[in-house]
């Protein structure tokens, strides 16, 4: 299959050829008409000059001086390339151009209708009236010499049609040369334009192949702000995103390997110790609890990964309903209160209004609040965690703030990304793989709402998200 460049150039060339051909035909016909019009004017002007010479040879007594006229025509004949026959009103030949002699004294015109029209004082055009005398086809005019409203003589004058055809062919040749030159210039312009137009697309195609081969550092250099430049910019953004995702995948592999290795090592170590007798039977209970705890930790890690893959697929089983967000907050706090107490943390609820009705998916919003509070518990060693609900600008807000380790500006920019775990939290988060906050963001954005984070290192973090107020 031909490339898009070849197809485009071929298509444009065919279209351009058709346009030029149509243009050449129109121009040729227009030039031909103009050429014949110009020739007719020239022939008519010569006929008028001969007519003037004929009439100027009338004497004062009203007699016409034939010899004087013939002499004038001999002189005139030296300066013209036109061919003519001058007759009187009875078609008797008075003079011929080119010094041609003829055995005939009279001119016989077979086109009687045209001759009658001339005798009536009309100008008539033909290619046959005097062709026999000159033994050549002549495009000529039949021009009556009028005096006092009467035809005194007739001028048959014109040029060989072979000469006209030659000039027309030369005219067509010029048009053809112009067409060929125009086509060549147009083809070169189209080739250059298509090359410049399609080169970035070719670069995108080649770069896409290299990216498909695993080279996520591929980028395309471009200039301008047209659609092609936008395509290149979008491609570079995609490549940047793929590169970042590849980096996150590598980090995820490293993180998951580390997070899985630790509980597996503990389970294997304690199981071997119990098997070889290092741990006596009377202490089995304690170490079985540790093994169970590590197994539960592995289960939580697996669930976090599975949740993210299945929770948002087509958002099936999503139910929008009206509910009091304060009740949901209270339920989550009760569920996590014991975990917080184990670390000596206080969970505080502050409701701006007794009842704040929102419209959302209750279970998924409950998951959001759970993940945010759970995240705060992980990264807060002392102090409290406060959950607030309030209404601002006709929108419900829920915030979760803590007095934990906080985050840097760079960590805040990436905290909602999948598989992201801040370096400062890596040693504290033993059960997660960096999906909790990504799940939170996905749920909130699916509700067409927003979530923000504000944090200072060593002073704590505050997450704030919005919900649509119920209309009823």
Secondary structure, 3 states (H helix, E strand, C coil): CCCHHHHHHHHHHHHHHHHHHHHHHHHHHHHHHHHHHHHHHHHHHHHHHHHHHHHHCECCCCCECHHHHHHHHHHHHCCCCCEEEEEECCCEEEEEHHHCCCCCCECCCCCHHHHHHHHCCCCEEECCCCHHHHCCCEEEEEEEEEECCEEEEEEEEEEEHHHHHHHHHHHHHHHHHHHHHHHHHHHHHHHHHHHHHHHHHHHHHHHHHHHHCCCCCCCCCCCCCCHHHHHHHHHHHHHHHHHHHHHHHHHHHHHHHHHHHHHHHHHHHHHHHHHCCCCCHHHHHHHHHHHHHHHHHHHHHHHHHHHHHHCCCCCCCCCEEEEEHHHHHHHHHHHHHHHHHHCCCEEEEEECCCCCEEEEEHHHHHHHHHHHHHHHHHCCCCCEEEEEEEEECCEEEEEEEECCCCCCHHHHHHCCCCCCCCHHHCCCCCCCCCCHHHHHHHHHHHCCCCEEEEEECCCEEEEEEEECECCC
